Amino acid sequence: MPATSYLETAQGRRIAYHKSDGQGPCVVFLGGLKSDMEGTKAVHLEAWAKARGQAFLRFDYSGHGESSEAFEDGCIGDWHEDTLEAVDKLTEGGIVPVGSSMGGWQALLLARARPQRIKGMVTIAAAPDFTEDGWWAHFSEAQKAELEAQGYVELPSDYMEPYYVSKRMVEDGRRNLVLRSALDLPFKVRCLQGTADTAVTTETALRLLEHASCPDMRLNLVKDADHRFSDEACLTMIEDAVQDVLGAG
């Protein structure tokens, strides 16, 4: 396996990444919250891209995987900065972001920041605005008081150890919401969502579909698929979705 490379960002963070050269546009995998670039979907898609000679980039946000910083200190805005640094410094020309869960939110933020670079997009259980709609909106008064008093709360997860939610993450999330104002996606978009996902609901997927302005946006609901979306059938669907988007030229 190739050695991990590192990018020093303008913010002083050290971002771990793997990049494989090939034809453009470059497929950029954007992982989920507390996930890393060694996840099943990222590694599988990299192998798929290499086999077809497609440029590919996967990386760890700060506080994730092999990158610097502590997860507890990070927030959506920090990881958006990491994404911009990775895209701007490690890729050229057109890109196709593939965003999983929180990475779906990052892909949408990237579309706002670098619209001219994006040639298409794939999302997998996209979780835009989850800090506000998934967390804050469902916090009890006791949890809100705890967040204010000690600066964080811990939330259970069906897929990993509890989430550490900081006050900074909630407040920063509000500055990066994408479902409250115009969201223009002037390229081909394919969204994948499992109906058995307990982390991101089908309602979230439908809300994104209805909210975005896009000439060619499709949502594929997969019965009984969960948030991991990484069994053989789901991985094939991801391949097909990326191929579909790349086929647009």
N, C-alpha and C positions, 0 to 999 in steps of 0.2 A: 504494500500500500504506500502511495506517495506520502512524503513527510508533510505535516501541516505547515502552512505558511502563515505569516502574521502581517497585519497592516496596522501601522501607528496612525491613529486618527488625529484630526485637528483638536479634538477635545482631550487628547492625552490618553485615550484608551487603546488597548491592544486587542485587535480583532483577529481571531483565528479563522482561516478559510482554506478551502480546496478549490482550485480553478482548473478546468480542463479546456484546452483550446479546441477550436473547430469552427464550422461555419456559423454565421449569425442568422437570426438574432440569438443572443446569449440567453439561455434559460437560467433564471436566478431563483433558487429555492429560498423561501422565507419561512422559517420554522415557527412553531408555536411557543406559548409561554412556558418557560422551564424545560423546553425541549432543546435539542442540540443538533448539529449537522451530521451526527452519526445515526440519526433516527432512520427507521426502515424506509420511509418515503423518500427522504433526501438521498440516501445511498442507492436505492433502487433507481431513482430517476437519473442519477448521475451515470450509472451503468448503461441505462437506456440511451442517454444522450451520447455517451462515448461510442456506443455501437453504431450510431447513425452519423457520427462525425459532427455532432452539434456542440457548440460552445456551452459550457455549464459552470455555474458558480454556486457553492453552498458555503455558509459561514455561520459563526456563532455570534449572536448579539453579546454585548458586554454583560457580564453577570451570568452568562450561559456557557456551558461546555468548556472549551479550552481558552476562552477569551478572558481578559482581565476584569476586575471589579467584582463586587458582591451583588448577587441577585437582589437582595433586600434593598439595595440603594438605587436600583434602576427604576425606570418608568417608560411609558410609551414614547415620549418625546426623545429620550436618550436612545432608544432602539431605532427610532426613525432617523436620528442623526447617524447611527452606525450603518443603517441601510443605505443612506445617501452616500456616505463615505465609501462603502464597498462598491456601490454601483458606479460612482464617479471615478474612482481611482483604479478599479480592477476590470471594468468593462468599457467597450467602445461601441458606438452605433446603437442599433436597436436591441431591446431586451424584452423578454417575456417573463414577468414575475409569476411564480407559482407559490401562493400564500396559503399556509395551513393554520387554521384557528387564528391566534393572534397575528400570525403572518399574513392572514387575509386582510386584517386591518392595516398592517404595514404596507401591503400591496396597494391599498386604496390611498393611503397617505403618499406613497411614492407616485401614484398616478397624478395627484395634485401637484406634487413638487417637480416632476420630470415628465410631463405629458408627451413631450415631443420624442422621448426615448422609447416609449412603450409601444410595441407592435401587437400586443395581445396579452391576455391575463387569464390565469386559472386560479380559482380559489377552492379550498377543501375545508369544509366546516368553518367558513369565515366567521370571525367573531368581532365585527366592528362595534366600537363603543361599549364593549363589555364591562369596562370599569364602572360606567354609569348605569347601564341598563341591566347588567347581570349581577353586579355587586351592590353598588350604592342603593339602587332602587329596592333591593330586597334586604338591606341591612335593617335589623331591629333598632329601636331607639337605644338599647343597651350597647349594641355594636357601634353605633355612631358615636356614642359617648366614649366608648373605649378607644376608638380611633382618634378622637380629639384629645383624650387624656394622655394616652401613652404613645400615640403616633402610629400605631399599627393594630391590625387584628389578624387572626389566623382563621382561614376558611378550609373546610374539608374538601377533598377532591375524590371523585370516583376513579381517577386514573393514576394518581401519584400521591406523594406525601402532601400534607396541608399546604395551601397557599399562604404566604406571608404578604398581606396587603398593607402597604404603607399609606399614610395620609398623603404623602407626596405623589404616589401613583394615582390615587383617586383624583387629586386636584389637577395633576398634569393631564390625566385622561380627558378631563373636561376641556382642555385647551386643544385637544386633537380629535374631537368628535367629527365623524364624517356623515352621519345620517341626519344632521340638523340643518344642513345647508346644501346648496347645489353640488351634485357629484357627477361630473361629466366624465364618461369613459368612452372616448371616441375610437374604440377599437373592439375587436372580438373578445368576448368574455364568456368563460365557461365556469359555472359554479357546481360543485359536488357537495352533497349533504346526505348524511345517513339519518334515517327516521328513528333509530334507536340511540341517537346521540344524546347523552344526558348533560353535556357541557354546553352545547350550542343547539338551540331549538330550530325546528323547521320554520317557525315563525320569524326567527332572525333572518334566515335565508330568504324568505319571501319578502320581508321588509326591505332588504338590500335590493332585491330584484325590482321591486316596485319603485324604490326611491331613486335609483341611478338613472341617468340619461345615457342610453347606449343603443347604437344601431343594430347590434347583434349580440344579445345577452341571453343565455339559456341556463336554466337550473335543472340539474338532474338529481331527483330524490331517490335514494337507494334504500329500499325496504330492509330493515333489520341491521343495517350497517351502523357501527358505533363511532365514537369520536376519533378513535385511532385511524380508521379508514385505511387499514394497511394489510388486509388479507390479500390473497392472490387476485381475486376478482376486482377488488377496489384498486389495487395497483395497476391493473390493466386498464381500468376506467381512467385513471390519472394519465397514463400514457396516451390513451386515445384522445383525451381532452387537450393535452399539450400538442399532440400531432394535429388536431383540428385547428387550433389557434395558429400554429406554425404554417399550416397549409394556406393561411390567408395571405402569405407573402410577407 
